[in-house]
Amino acid sequence: MTDNILDLNLSESSALERVEYLMARLRDPKTGCPWDKKQTFASIAPYTIEETYEVVDTIEREDYTHLKEELGDLLFQVVFYAQMAAEEQRFNLHDIADTLVEKLVRRHPHVFPAGTLASYVDTDNPEAEETIRQRWDQIKQQEKQAKGESSPDSVLGDIPIGMTPLIRAEKLQKQAAKVGFEWDSVEPVVAKLQEEIAELTDEVVQPYNMDAIADELGDVMFSCVNVARHFGLNAEMVMKQANRKFERRFMAVEKKLKDQGVAIENAALADMEAQWQQAKLDEPSS
């Protein structure tokens, strides 16, 4: 590997080396792209989230033809960060890869028993998944101690605040469950949801107290995440499916009205509701 990626012999380079070269060219102070040159870690972060969702969306739609392209866009985000870090002499793409390999080998002793990438487990009896998960958590705590990072004051302290609210709600609930703050069946979870809905209903009286309504609505949504979790469902994915269903049915309503010569902006609510119910009936049963 050349010390300066811009000295790379392109005809003999690997695909990843060419990506590094591309990124260095885009960020070149003299001949690079004006947009790429002005970016920072903070300015790129929102694009990373966007590209991640596009990958997930492509997978959910089983659009594997375009998945390669979307994964490339996501990889480009990592390469972008690595280039900016290299410019600041912090680390580079290869440092990222080396750190990743070291960490994953260390966290998978049930696969790499000697702590090396070349080591193998000589057994046909794999460990229980729960045992593996518990050791994973222990190793993560040991890593924090080795870095001199103090343990958080709360068992919830390690959960990043930058997650989407639905994902973070699930993480909070899972972490609390690890110390026994958890119902052992789904029935009381659903009962709690019903309780929260009743409390929200009690607040929906005029004059509206918007702070109270928002508070109770938040409790309802948090309880919905808990119900999803107890059924082994991912709340984020459930919400995505609900969004797609609404989008599909609403577009069907638009088409039906258009076929009747009615713009949806001019349609009566009763007509839209009738077409909505028909759109539901027209959908194939799952």
C-alpha positions, 0 to 999 in steps of 0.5 A: 500500500502506497503512503500517498494514495494519489501515487497509486498505480491505478492499473494494478490497484484493488477496487477499494484502493481505487475508491480511496483514490477517488475520495482523495481526488474529490477532496484535493485542495486544488483540483477537487470538487468544491462541494466535497472539499467543504464538507466536515464530519458534522455536515456529512453525518445526515447523509450517512443516516439517509444512505443507511435508510436507503439501504434498508428500504432497498432490502425491504423491497427486495430490490437486490438489483439496486442494493449493490448501488445503495451499499456502495453509497453507504460505503462511500460515507465510511470512505469520506470520513476516513479521508477527512480523518487522514487529512487531520492525521487521525486515522485512515481507512485501513486503521478502521478496518484493522480496528474492526477486525481486532474488535470482532475477533475479541468479541467472538471467542466462541469463533476465534478461541485463541483471539486470532483471526486464524484460530478455529473452534474444534467442536460440533456443540456451539454455545447457547446464544444467551451465553454468547450474548452475556459474554459479548456484554462483558467483553464490551464492559472490559473494553471500556475499562481498558480505555479508562472509560468510567461506567455510566451511572445508569444501566441506560447510560450507554444508549446513544441519544442520536438514535431515532426515537422508536429504535431508542425506545426499544433499546431503553426497554431491552437494557432495562429488561436485562436487570429484571425490569420486564413483564414475563408475558405479553398480556400485561404489556397489552394491558398497559397499552390499553391503560395508556390509551385510556389516559390519553382519552381522558385528556382529549377534552376541551379546552385541550391541554396540549402538554398533557396530551403530548405526554400521554401520547408519548406513553402510548407510543412507548407502550406500542414499542414495548408490545412490538418488542414482546412479540419479537417485532422491530418497531421501526420496521412495523412503522415502515410497513404501516407507512407503506400501507397508508401510502399504497391505499391513499394512492389507490384512492387518488387513482379511483377518484381520478378515474371518476374525473374527480381531483382528490382536492375537490373530493368530499371526505365521505367519498374519499372514505368510501374509496379507502374502504374499497382500496382495503377490499381490493388488496390481496389477503396476506 
